[in-house]
Amino acid sequence: MSDALVSSPNKTPKKVIGVAIAAAIGGFLFGFDSSVINGAVDAIEGEFALSPVLLGFAVSCALLGAMTGAWIAGPFADRQGRVRAMVLASILFAVSAVGSGFAFGVTDLIIWRFIGGVGVGMASVLAPAYIAEVSPAHSRGRLASLQQLAIVTGIFAALLSDTVIANAAGGASEASWFGLEAWRWMFLAETVPAVVYGILALRLPESPRYLVAKSDYAKAGKALVEVVGIQTQEGVDKKIAEIKETINVETKQGLHTLVGGRRWLLPVVWVGILLSVFQQFVGINVIFYYSTTLWQSVGFAEDDSFTISVGTSILNIVVTIIAILLVDKIGRKPLLLMGSAGMAVGLLAMAITFAQAIVTPAAEPGGDPVVSLPDGWGVVALIAANLFVIAFGMSWGPVVWVLLGEMFPNRMRAVALSVAAAAQWLANFLITTSFPPLADVSLVLAYGIYAGFAVLSFLFVWRFVEETKGRELESMHA
C-alpha cells in the first residue's frame, strides 16, 4: 500500500507512532521467547540428561516452529487480516509458556517450544509488514526499526528475568516458588507479555492495504483518517486509488506471485532470502542462546556469566537505538556495509582469542574437561564479543527487518516476507543446532566460520542490495 499516507510530508502522526509501537510488541515476545532458554540451558541438560546434539535440538526446535510460523503468517494475514494473525500469535506464546513451564520430559518440552516458535515466526512477519503499510516514507525506517528495538528489549527482559529467578533460587536447577525449579519459572514468566500483546493487538486498527485488498473501502478510508491522518475525503479517495493500482484485487496473493520467467523466483525475492540467511549465518544467536554457558565454559562463574549476558543485551538495546536514529539519515545499505565489516573484525578476534584457551583434563573419570582463558584473554573475548554485538545491533539486526518490510512490491509483500523470514528461521536453526557439536570440536573453527560469512555478507550487500531510503512502497519493483 502507499506509505505516503500522511497529511504532512515532514510529520509523522502520533497515532501512527502509537500503532507501530503496539505492533512491535510482537517483537518483544519474539526476543523474549528466543532468549528465555538461555538461562535454562544447563538446568535442562542436567534435568533430562541430554547429549550435546539433543541439547542443541531442544534449544533450536523453537526455530523450526518459527520457520513454520513465518511461512504461514503471510497467507494467513492476507486472508484473515493482520490483527487476527497477531492475536493468534499471542495465544501461541501463552500456550507455549505454560506448557514449557510444566514440561515433564524433553519430548513435550520440545513440542511446547515448537508451538512458541510458531508464534515467534508469525510475529517476525506481521510486525514489519504491518508497520511498513502504515508508515510514511520519510520515517518508515525508524518506525520499522521499532521491531528490532522490541526484539532486543525482549532479549534483555528474558535474560534479566532469568538472572533474577536463578539468583533468588540459588541456581537455575534449584527449587523456587511453590516447589517448581527456577528454570520452569523462567518459561512461565512469558505469559505476562503474551497476554499484554494479545490485548494490544485487539485494539489495533486493521491495515488499510489489507482492507483495500478485501474491497472494504469504507473501513480502509476510516483507517486512513484515524491512523494515518489524512484530513479530506479527496485525499482518502486518492490514496485508496493508489493502493488499488499496486495490487490486483481480482487475483489472490500466493506463492505464484513470487515467480517470474522459467518458474524461477524473482530477483527481489532472492535478495530478501539471502539477506535473511546472512543475518543468521554470522552467528549472532549463538551469543544470545548460549552466552551464559559459553562464558562459564571459559572460566567465569555462573553469576558472572548471567551478568555478562544481561550486560551484552543492554548494549544491544543501546546500539539499536543508534540504528533507529541513523537508518533514515544515512540509509540502509551503508549501515549494512559498516556492520558487515565490524562483525568480521569482532568474530575474527573471538576466533583468535579462543585459540589461546587452555584445556585441563577432567578431575574425575568421565567428567568434562575444564576450559579457561589465560590472564587478559578473557577481557579480550568480552571486548570482541561486544564489538560483534555493536556491529550487528546497529546494522544487520534492525536494517534487515526494515528492508524485508519495505523492499517487496505491494502485490506480494506479506507472502514474500513470509518466505524470506522462513529462510531466516531455517538458517537460525542450522546455526543454533550445529553450535554445541561444533564448539566441542573447536570454538576457533566455529567463530572462524561465522567471520567468513560476515565477509561474504559485505560482498553480497555491495553487489546486490538496492537502497530504499525515502522511496514510496509503490515504487518497489520485482
N, C-alpha and C positions, 0 to 999 in steps of 0.2 A: 504494500500500500504506500501511498505518498507519505514521506516523512516530513515534508514541509508543511506540517499541519498546524501552524500557529498563526495568530493574528499579527504578530510582530516578528520580522526576520531575525532580530537580535535578542529576543527574550524568550525564555523557556517558562511556560505556565507552571505555577506552583502545583496545580493538580497533576500534571504530567510527572513532576518530580516525586510526588507522593505515591502515585500509582507505580512508578518504576521501583521505588524503594520497597513497596509491598510485594511486588512480583519477585524482586531479588531475594526475598526471604527464603525462597526455594533454594537459592544458592547457599544460604546459611546451613540448611539441612543437608545439602549436598556435601559441604565441608565437614559438618559435624559427623554425619554418618560415615564418611570416608575415614576420618581420623580417630573416632572413638575407640576403634580396635587397637590403636597404638599402645595405650596403657594396659591393655588386657592381654596382649600377645603372649607374654611369658607365663601369665597365670593360666591361660587357656592351654598352652603347651603342656604345663605340668598337670592340670586337671584331667586332661584326656590322653596324656602320654603320646603326643603327636611326633611323628618324624618330621624332618625339615620340609620334605615335599608336601606332606599333608598339612603342616602348619601354613605353608605358603598358600595352599588352596583355601584353607579356612579363612585366611585374611583376604584373599583376592576373589573368592566366589561372589562377593557383592559386585565385583566389576563385571562378571558375566550377566548378573541381573541388570546392571546399569546399561550394558550393551543392548540387552533386550528392551529395557525401558526407553532408551533413546530411539531404537528402531521403530517402536510402536507409537511414540509420542506425537510425531508429526502427523501421520494419518489420523490418529485419534483426535488430535486438536483440530484438524481440518473438518472432521465430521461432527464432533460434539462441542467444539469451542475451546478456547484457551483456558477459560475459567474452570470448566468442569474437569479438564485434564489436570489442572493444578490441585483441585480438591481431591481427585483420585490419588495423586502423588502423596498428598499429606496423609491420607488414610494408610497407604502402604508404609510410610515412615513409622507411623504409630504402631501398626501391627508388628513390624519388624523389631521395634524397640522392646516391646513387651515379650515377644517370643524369644528374642536373643537373651533377654534378662533372665528368663526362666528355662533356658535350654537345659536338657538333661543328658545330652550327648553331643558329640561332634556332628552327627548326621543332621539332627534337627537344627543345630546352630547354623550349619551351612544353609539349610533351607530358609531360615529366618533372615540370614544375612543376604541371601539372594533376593528375597522379597523387598528388603530395604533398598537393595541395589536397583531394582526396577524403579522405585521412587526417585532415586538419585538420577538415573538416566533420563527419566521424564522431566525432572526439574532442570537438568542441564540443557535440554532443548527448549523448554517452554519459556524460561525467563528471557534468554537473549532474543528469541523470536518475538515475543510479546513486547518487550521494551523497544526493540527496533521499529516495530509497527506503530508506536505511539509517540516517537521522539522526533524532534526537528533535527535537520542535518547538522546544524552548527554545534549542537550539544549531544548528538547521538552517541559519540564515543564515550563521553563522560557518563551518561546515563547507563549505557550498556556495560560500562566498567563496574557499575554498582554490583553486578552479578558476581564478579571476581572478588570485590571487596567483601561481599556477603560470604563467599566461599571461604576466604582466608580468616574471616571473623569466626565462622563456624568451626574451622580447624582449631583456632585459638581457644574457643569456648570448650571444645571437646577435650583438648589437652589439659586445659585448666581444671575442668571438672574431674578428669581422670586423676590429676595430681591431688586435688583436694580430697577426693574419695579415698584414694590409696593412702595418703598420709593420715587421714582420720582413722583408718582401719589398721595402720601399721604395715601395709603392703597390699598389693592387688589381689593376692591369694587369701588374705585374711578375712575372717567373718566381720561383717559390718551390721548395719541396721537390720533388725528382725532376723538375724542369723544368716542372711544372704552374704555370699562373698562379695568383696568390693568390686570385682570385675563385673559382676552382674548389675550392680547399681550404675556402673559406667554406661551400660546399654540402656537401662531404664530411664536415665536422665533425658534421653532424647524424646520421650513422649511429650515433654513440655513444649519445645519449639515446634514439634509436629502438629499439635493441637492449635497453637498460635497461627501457624501457616495456613491451616485449613480455614480458620475463622477469617483471616485477612483475605484469602483467595475468594471466599464467598462474597466479599464486599467489593471486589474489583469489577470495573465495567468491562464488558466484552470488547475485544479488539475490533475497531471499525473495519479493518480489512476483512476479518472473518465474517462480519455482518453483511458486508457488501457481497462477498462470495456466496452468501446464503440468500442474497436478494432481499435482505431485511433493511431496506434503505431508511426507514423511519428510525429504527434503533441506531443505525450507523450515524445518521445525522445528529441524533441526541448525544452520542458519544463524542462526535467531533466538536459539538458545542461545549459540553460539560467537562470533557477531559482535555481536549486539545486547545480549546479556547477560541475557536472560530466564532465570530460575532454576528455574521449576516447569513441569511438564507442563500444568498448568491454565492458566498464563499463555501458554504456547505455543499451546495449542488456542484460547484466546480471541483471540489475535492473528491466527491463521490464519482464524478465522471472520470477523473484522473485514475482513480483506483480501478474502475471498470476497464479502462484501456489497457492496464497491465496484467489483468487476469482474465481468463476465459470462463465466465460463469456458466457456460454451457458444457464445459469439459471438467470431469472430475480430476482432482490432483492425485498423483500417484507416482510410483517409481518410473513409469513410462515418460514422465516429464523430464527426467534426468538424462535421457538417452538421445544421442544425436545420430549422425550418419553411421552406417555399418553397425548399428546397435551398440555403439560404444558410449560410455559415459562422457558427458560434455566436459570440456577442459576446466570450467569453473568448479565442477563437482570434484574433479581430481585434485585441484588445488586445495579445496576445503578438506578433503580426506587426508592429504599429506600434511597440511598444517596440524590437523588433529594428531596424526601419528607422531610427528616430530615433537609435539608438545609433551608427549609421554615418553618417547624413547630417550630423552635426555636424563630420565631417571628421577624426576622431581618427586614423585610419590614414594620413592624409596626413603627419602628424607622424612616424609610425614607419616608413613606407615611403620617404619622400622627404626626411627631415630633413637627412641628410648633404648631399645635393645642394642642398637649399634654402639651407642656411647658406653653402655655397660660392658660391651664386649671388648672394648679397648681400655678398660680400667676405671671408668667413672662409676661412682656408687649409684644405686637406684634413685635416691632422692635427687642427686645432682643431674642424673640423666633426664628425669622428668622436668627439672628446672630448665635445663638446656633446651629441651624440646619446646617448652612453653615460650622461652625467650626467642627462639627461632620463628615461632608462629607470630609473635608480636612484631618482629622485624618484617615479616611478610606483609602484615597489615599496613605498616608504615610505607613500604615501597609501593604497595598497590595504590595507596592514596596519591603518591607522587605520579604514578602512571595515569591516574584519573585526571590530574591537572595538566599532563603533557599530551595526552593522546589526541586531543582536538587542536593542539597548537603545532606540534612538530610532525604529527601523522603516525599512521600505523606501521608503515614499512621501516622508517628509521628506527623506531623503538625495537622492532623485531631484530634488526641487524645488530644493534648495540647489545641487545640481550643475548643473542647467539654468541657473540664474541666474549662477553663476560662469563657466560656459562661454561664455555670451553676452557677458559683460564681457571675458573674455580674447580671444575671437575678434574682437570689435569693435575692441579695442585693436590687434590684429595688422593688421587692415584699415587702420586709421589710420596705423600705422607704415609699412606698405609703400607707402602713398600718398606718403610722403616720399622714396622711392627715387630715386636719380639714375642715369640710363641714359647710358652713354658709348658712342658708336659703335665698332664693331669696328676694331681696328688694321689688319687685313688684309681685303681684299675677300672676301666670303663667310663671314667669321668671325662668331662670336656677339658681340653687344654685351655690355659689361661693366655689371653692375648692382651698385650699392653703396648703403649707407645712410649718411646724414650722421652726423657725430660725435654720439654719445649715443643715436641711434635704434636702433643695433644692440643696445644694452643693453635698451632698451625692448622690442624684438622678443623677446629672450630671456625677459624677465620675463613678457610677455604670453603667450608660448607655454607657459611653465611654469605660469602661473596656469590656463590651459586644461587642461593635463595634470593638475594637482592637483584641479580641479573634476571632471573626468571620472573620474580614478582613485579618488576617494572616493565615487563615486555610480554613474554610468551604467555604468562598467566592470564592477564586481562585482555590483551590485544587479540588473541586467537578467538575468544568468545565474542569480542566486538565484531571481528571480521565475519565470523560464521553467522552472526545475526543480521548482517547487512549486505554481504557480498553476492548473495543469490538473487536472481530475478523474482519478482512477486509471485509468478505463476508456480514456482517450485520451492519457495523459501522453507516452509516447515518440513517438507519431505526431504529436501537436500540437507537441511540441518540435521535431521534425524540420521541420515546415512553417515554424515561426517562425524557426528557425535558417537554413533555406534562404533565407527572405526577407532575413535579415540579411546573408548572404553575397552575395546579389544586389545589395543596397544598397551593400555594401562594394565590389563590383566596379564599380558605376556611378561611385562617388565616386573610386576609385583610377584608373580608366581615364580619367576626364574631367579629372583634375587637371593632367597635363602640358600638354594643349592649352589648358585654362582659364588656367593660370599664364602661358602665352605671351601670352594676351590681357591679363590683369591679375590680379596677386595680390590686389589690393584687392577685385576682384569675387569671387574665389574665397572669401576669408575673410569677406566680407560675406554671401555666400550661406550659409555654414556658421553664421554668427551668427544669421541669420534662422531656421534650423532649430532652433537652441538655444532661441530664444524660443518657437517652436511646441511644442517638447518640454515646456516648462514648462506651457503651457496644456493639453496633452494629459494629462499626469500629474494635474494638478489636477482635471480633469473626469472621467477615465475609469478611472484605476488604483485598485484596491482594496488596502488594507493587508492583508498576510498574516502579519505578525509573530505568532508564538506559536500560529498556527492549525494544527490537525491536517490532514494531507493528505486525510483522508476528508471534511473539511468543505468542500473546494474544489468549486465548482459551475460549471456552464457558463452 
